[in-house]
Amino acid sequence: MGGAGFMTGMVLLLMALSSGVRSCPPSDRAALLAFRAALHEPHLGIFNSWTGADCCHNWYGVSCDQETHRVADITLRGESEEPIFERAHRTGYMTGYISPAICKLPRLSSIIIADWKGISGEIPRCITTLPFLRIVDFIGNRISGSIPADIGRLQRLTVLNFADNQISGTIPASLANLTSLMHLDLRNNLLSGPIPRNFGSLRMLSRALLSGNRLSGPIPGSVSLIYRLADLDLSRNQLSGLIPESLGKMAVLSTLNLDFNKLSGPIPVSLFSSGISDLNLSRNALQGNIPDAFGPRSYFTALDLSYNNLKGAIPKSVSSASYIGHLDLSHNHLCGKIPLGSPFDHLEASSFVYNDCLCGKPLKPC
């Protein structure tokens, strides 16, 4: 019994000693409190739980590595289904800025500060010194300034999302060094200049969303080297030059949005016998005929070629496509008879209006 009592005492002593080890280190707690001090959240009180010595337990949006007990993840979403939001019957609104104090969390793996609408200031330059970062998501704020030039140092990064902010400057060339990156979303910012020529080095990328910026220059041919790329959205920019033929030869590309640019030249034949199912080339300066290259492999949920300078007849091979859901050929210089049969029998006149001399159902008879 004495031995058992001694062992019990030792276990209790070890538990008491280790409880301090299991909590987050004071340096991590101080970094979080400095990060919090730069933000103002007036309605939900999400930071009310950030009290006590142990930031690893019950601090809203904070989680720690179970082995090191260092802060690993900060997840603060302004649009959330958490009870704290449901009780308030509102989405979050937060002002302030993202403090460089987060860079004093050396084991940080993900930082998600999304959809708070009022957070401004710049992206802390020091985030590129955090070697374990896998996810950086600042979507839906008012962040300005430029993307850190050495963003390519974050070799473990898989998600980079700066969409719906006011970020300006160019896309850093070093971005192409992020060889683990799977999801890139820079939509709806003020980015200008070219897409880096070596963009195709992002071999793990499955989504590249760059629409709604001021990007200029050509579409780099290297994009077609990204074997896993499924969604490419470069719409609403100022891109010019030709559409690379190689885009139509990509293995898994299913969505290609290039609308609202300044692209010219012919439409690559390869796009119509590819795996692309959602193709939007509208509002460019594309010329020549619509390629007579449709066939059983052509499957389009949406195909939009409107507002270009296309001429000639609608190719009869369109009828041999396995499926075309939505088709828009309006606002071009097309001429001749609209083919019969599918998909033309379910399309409305709006798909064909404002051409030079198209005729036949659903327009006026020839």
Long-range contacts (C-beta under 8 A, 24 or more apart in sequence): 21-69, 22-54, 22-56, 22-69, 23-53, 23-54, 23-55, 23-56, 23-57, 23-69, 24-54, 24-55, 24-56, 24-64, 24-69, 24-70, 24-71, 25-69, 25-70, 26-53, 27-104, 28-55, 28-70, 28-71, 28-104, 28-105, 29-53, 29-54, 29-55, 30-104, 31-71, 31-101, 31-102, 31-104, 31-105, 32-59, 32-62, 32-71, 32-74, 32-101, 32-105, 34-99, 34-101, 34-104, 35-74, 35-98, 35-99, 35-101, 35-102, 37-99, 38-96, 38-97, 38-98, 38-99, 38-101, 39-94, 39-95, 39-96, 39-97, 39-99, 39-119, 40-94, 40-95, 40-96, 41-92, 41-93, 41-94, 41-116, 42-93, 43-88, 43-90, 43-92, 43-93, 44-84, 44-85, 44-88, 44-90, 44-92, 45-84, 46-76, 46-84, 46-92, 60-84, 65-107, 65-109, 68-107, 70-105, 70-106, 70-107, 71-105, 71-107, 71-108, 72-107, 72-108, 72-109, 72-110, 72-132, 73-108, 73-109, 73-110, 73-111, 73-112, 74-102, 74-105, 74-108, 74-110, 74-111, 74-112, 74-113, 75-110, 75-112, 76-112, 76-113, 76-114, 76-116, 77-112, 77-114, 77-115, 78-114, 78-115, 78-116, 78-117, 78-140, 79-114, 79-115, 79-140, 91-115, 92-116, 92-117, 93-117, 93-118, 94-118, 94-119, 95-119, 95-120, 96-120, 96-121, 97-121, 97-122, 98-123, 98-124, 98-138, 98-143, 99-124, 100-124, 100-125, 100-126, 102-127, 103-127, 103-129, 103-130, 105-130, 106-130, 106-131, 106-132, 107-132, 108-132, 108-133, 109-133, 109-134, 109-135, 110-134, 110-135, 110-136, 110-137, 111-135, 111-136, 111-137, 112-137, 113-137, 113-138, 113-141, 114-138, 114-139, 114-140, 114-141, 114-161, 115-139, 115-140, 115-141, 116-140, 116-141, 117-141, 117-142, 118-142, 119-143, 120-144, 121-145, 122-146, 123-147, 123-148, 123-162, 123-167, 127-154, 128-153, 128-154, 129-153, 130-154, 131-155, 131-156, 132-156, 133-157, 134-158, 134-159, 135-159, 136-160, 136-161, 136-162, 137-161, 138-162, 138-165, 139-163, 139-164, 139-165, 139-185, 140-164, 140-165, 141-165, 142-166, 143-167, 144-168, 145-169, 146-170, 147-171, 147-172, 147-175, 147-191, 148-172, 149-174, 150-174, 151-175, 151-178, 152-176, 152-177, 152-178, 153-177, 154-178, 155-179, 155-180, 156-180, 157-181, 158-182, 158-183, 158-204, 159-183, 160-184, 160-185, 160-186, 161-185, 162-186, 162-189, 163-187, 163-188, 163-189, 163-209, 164-188, 164-189, 165-189, 166-190, 167-191, 168-192, 169-193, 170-194, 171-195, 171-196, 171-210, 171-215, 172-196, 173-198, 175-199, 175-202, 176-200, 176-201, 176-202, 177-201, 178-202, 179-203, 179-204, 180-204, 181-205, 182-206, 182-207, 182-228, 183-207, 184-208, 184-209, 184-210, 185-209, 186-210, 186-213, 187-211, 187-212, 187-213, 187-233, 188-212, 188-213, 189-213, 190-214, 191-215, 192-216, 193-217, 194-218, 195-219, 195-220, 195-223, 195-234, 195-239, 196-220, 197-222, 198-222, 199-223, 199-226, 200-224, 200-225, 200-226, 201-225, 202-226, 203-227, 203-228, 204-228, 205-229, 206-230, 206-231, 207-231, 208-232, 208-233, 209-233, 210-234, 210-237, 211-235, 211-236, 211-237, 211-257, 212-236, 212-237, 213-237, 214-238, 215-239, 216-240, 217-241, 218-242, 219-243, 219-244, 219-247, 219-258, 219-263, 220-244, 221-246, 223-247, 224-249, 224-250, 226-250, 227-251, 227-252, 228-252, 229-253, 230-254, 230-255, 231-255, 232-256, 232-257, 233-257, 234-258, 234-261, 235-259, 235-260, 235-261, 235-280, 236-260, 236-261, 237-261, 238-262, 239-263, 240-264, 241-265, 242-266, 243-267, 243-268, 243-271, 243-281, 243-286, 244-268, 245-269, 245-270, 246-270, 247-271, 247-274, 248-272, 248-273, 248-274, 248-276, 249-274, 250-274, 250-275, 251-275, 254-278, 256-280, 258-284, 259-283, 259-284, 259-304, 260-284, 266-291, 267-291, 267-305, 267-310, 269-293, 272-298, 273-297, 273-298, 276-300, 277-301, 277-302, 278-302, 279-303, 279-304, 280-304, 281-305, 281-308, 282-306, 282-307, 282-308, 282-328, 283-307, 283-308, 284-308, 285-309, 286-310, 287-311, 288-312, 289-313, 289-315, 290-314, 290-315, 290-329, 290-334, 291-315, 292-316, 292-317, 293-317, 294-318, 294-319, 294-320, 294-321, 295-320, 295-321, 296-320, 296-321, 296-322, 297-322, 298-322, 298-324, 299-323, 300-324, 300-325, 300-326, 300-327, 301-325, 301-326, 302-326, 303-327, 303-328, 304-328, 305-329, 305-332, 306-330, 306-331, 306-332, 307-331, 307-332, 308-332, 309-333, 310-334, 311-335, 311-356, 312-336, 313-337, 314-338, 314-339, 314-358, 318-343, 318-344, 319-343, 319-344, 327-351, 329-355, 330-354, 330-355, 331-355, 334-358, 337-366, 338-362, 338-363
